[in-house]
Amino acid sequence: MTLQKLRRWLGFPLEDRYRVHIEQDIVQSSLRPGIFSALLILAFQAVMMVLSLLRKGGPFASLRRQGYWWLYVTLFSVTLLFLLLIVFLMRRRRPCLDTFFLPLQTFYTAFLCLWGTCVTLLDQFGGNSLSVFTYVTLSAAALTVLQLWQSALIFTGNCLFLNLLLPYTPAGPDNFYSNAVNSCFVTLGAFFISLWFYRSKVSSCYAKIIIEQQNADIRSMNVQLDQMAHTDELTGMKNRRSLERLPLDDRWNEMPPVSAMMVDIDFFKQFNDTYGHLAGDECLQRIAAVIRQFMEGREGVAVRFGGEEFLLCTPCRDTAEAMRQAARLRRAVEELGPCAPDGCCAGPLTVSVGVTVYSPARDGSAPVLQDLVSRADRALYIAKKNGRNCVVLL
């Protein structure tokens, strides 16, 4: 538990499933600063090369000047190559950039620190200054995103390299203790700066991923809750509440005639009282299965309107087709046969159907759901009054 907390504090809160996403986010956030820093280094090195050329005696007047000149040229060339590689990766597909940018940036950071160490060693031949080593090391720590082992390897390696060679400079032996203390202090500071920036970046990316996942989970839960709120649990059909979303006015304004069929199971209350509610539930499920099969390949909507009633709204050519559809549905239910439990004598299951049709040519306005339901319900009342197991058009 303590090791896990330490890893999280150090900036390793990520499991393997998050690593790719965090690295991609780090690449995107490091791309612009990396390009800007490289352009700034190019401009600075170009200025230094021009000043070296304009200086009396030129860049080759002494071995020390030659050393500076070739260090400027080398850093300029490597930085230019670094920029060209970034542009090349950016023009290819994004996975290529995500894969190679961070290793490329790490290599360039290591080279930059080594370059600063070499310039500092040259500075020792004209004085005793660690300024270049200091600002290059601290800048590299602040401007790049390095993992813990990378920063430790780069900054510690450069510090050791500097202190191994400082005694061979003119003032090195006399100032070895102060140079060693100062360089170690700068290295330690750079390490903690790099660790802090890496930890902040990774933790921020990790928190962003977690928030996005939580939002996705919430959206998924909302979709499920919405489906549950608009679905009848027993039959799996849409429920009456889902009719509120049916955009009849806009969707069917320019469509062919629309039929509304109100379907009611005959004598369902008596069936429930005789055989029990479990048998009644099974009966409703069988009717719902017939209606779903009937609606396959058709536009429109079918819902459990309430109790033993179902409402179907489908486009049709005319009233004759609407009646044929309703009659086909009635026969399909009747062909189910008895729905009573085994061993019970009961007749076939039947339904009464009330039908109404909206016709743009006849009605001249957009269909209104309430009117369709009301007319279909009145037609159903007449069908039940006429003896049930029949279809009535109103």
Summary of the structure (lengths in Angstrom):
residues: 394
radius of gyration: 40.3
end to end distance: 74.3
largest distance: 119.2
contacts: 1198
relative contact order: 0.08
helix: 68%
strand: 9%
